[in-house]
Amino acid sequence: MEFISLYPVQYIKPVLLKDGTLVQLRPIHPIDGKKAHEFRAKLSIESIYDRFLGYIPKITPKLVQRLTQIDYSKEMAIVVEVENANEKEVIAVARIASEEKRATEFALIIADDWQGKGLGSLLTDYMIEISKDLGFEILYGYVFSHNSAMKHILQKRGFSFTKEDEQTFYIEKRV
């Protein structure tokens, strides 16, 4: 895959969580593919189900390549890292991706042990900011009706909700 844009260092950002933990937000990089299996091991079936709306993908080399080798002018994936035993550990990933310039799809996933620490709000706000920077007008996605924590985060930020079916909402926000 040929990269059209340079690594966007402007999105590297250290953040102190409410509990005092220092994390680093940064754009995903192709070398992050090596950490895919480690990150997957931190996710429950429920977390994967909620992120991929029921479809639970296998971590194949092709999927890892697709998720880590991106064109930063059309999409962005932000990883959240924490220092653990002198190594950086990925604990969350947020992503926007688009085939058009007007609207971009938004999704995030947080390692189970790190849920409830403010990362969902932090990443949602950051992806709204990045969407604006990249010139998108609309941020959209899908969320299961049972995912009350994510629904709360999105409602607080002014996303509209449209019922897709019995278990799924389409969410949208002008940025």
N, C-alpha and C positions, 0 to 999 in steps of 0.2 A: 504494500500500500504506500502510495506517495503522500507525503504530508504537504499540504498547501499553505499552512500557517505555522509560525514558530511557536514553541512552547510558551504559553502565556504566564510568565512569571508574576505579572501584576495581580494574579489571583492566589498567590501564596500568602497565607494569613495565619498568624498564631492567635489562638483564642483561649481565654481562661473560662472554663465552665463554672457554673454556680457552685459546684462542690470543690472548686480550687484546682481541678485537673487542667493542665495545660495540654491543648491539642493543636495540631496544625492542619489547616485546610489547604489543599493544593490541587491543581489540575492533575488528572490521571496521566500516567506516562506508560509507554509500552513495557518498561521494566516491571510495572506493577502486576503483570501477568503471572509472575513468579509467586505472588502472594494470594492468588485467586483461591486456591484450595484451602489455605489457612483461614481466609475470610469466610469461605463457605462453611467451614467447620464451626464457626461462631454463630451460625444462623439456624434457628429452628425451622422445621417444615412449615409452621404457621407464618413465620416471617417471610420465607421465600414465596409461599402461596399468596400472601398479601401484596408483595412487591410485583410479582409476575401475573397477578390476577388469575391464579389457579394453575397456570402452566408452570411446571417445575423443570427448568432446563438442566441438562447435564453439563458439567463444566468440561467442554471439549476445547482443544487448542483453537479451533475456528471461532468459538464463542469468545474465548479469552482475547483473541486477536481483535475481534469486532468491538469488544468493550474497552480495550486499552489503546488501540491505535486509531485515533479519531482525528477528524479535520476540525480543529478548534474554531474555525470560522463558521461552522454550521452546527456544532454541538459542543457541549462541555460536560465533563464529568469531574466532580470534585470528590477527592477522597479525604477522609478524616483520619489522621494518624495520632497515636499516642506512644510515648516512649515506654517500653516495657523490657526490663532486663537489658538495657543498652541497645535494644533493637526497636525499630519503628514498626508498630502494629496497626494495620488498617482496621478501623472499627465502624466505618460507615462510608457510604457512597451515595452521592446525589447526581442526577443526570438530567440534562435537557438535550433533546435531539430533534432535528427538523430536516425535512426535505424541501421546505419552502422558507422564505425569509420572514413571513408575517407572523407565523405562530410556531411554537415549539412545545413538545411534549415533556412533561416533568415527572420524575419518579425518584424515590430515594429508598434506601434500605439501611438499617442500623443493626449492628450485632446485638443479640438479645441481652447480653449483660450490660449494654450501654443505653438501652432504651429507658426513657423516663428521666434522663439527665439534661434535657434541653437541646439535644442535637437535632431533633426534628424541626423545631422552631428555628434554630440557628441556620440549618441547611436550607429550609424553605426561604427564609429572608435572603440568604446569600444567592440562591438561584434566581430569585426575583431580580436582585441587583444585577447579576450577570446577564440575565435575559435582556434587561434594559440596555446594558453596555453593548451587547451584540446586535441591538437594533430590532429585537422582536417586539411585537405589539401585544401578543396574546400568549399566555402560559396556560397549558391545559393538561389534563391527565384523567386518570380513573382511580377510584378508591372504593373499596368494599364498604358496604353499609355497616358492617360489624366493627370496622376499624375506627372506633370512637376517638382515639388519641389523634390520629391523623386528620380526621374530620374536624376536630376542635381547632387544630393548628390552622387548617385551611380556612375555616369560617372566620377566625380572628383576623385573618389577612385579607378578607374580602372576596374570597373565591365564591363564585356562584355554583350551585349544585343542581344538576338535572338527573333525574332517575333514569338509568339506562335499562335496568331490568330489576328483578327482585332483590339482587344482592349487590348491584354496582351503581355508583354515581359517576357521571361525567362532571369534572370540575374545570372551571375556567376563570381566568383573571386577566384583565387588561393591565399591562405593565407600563 
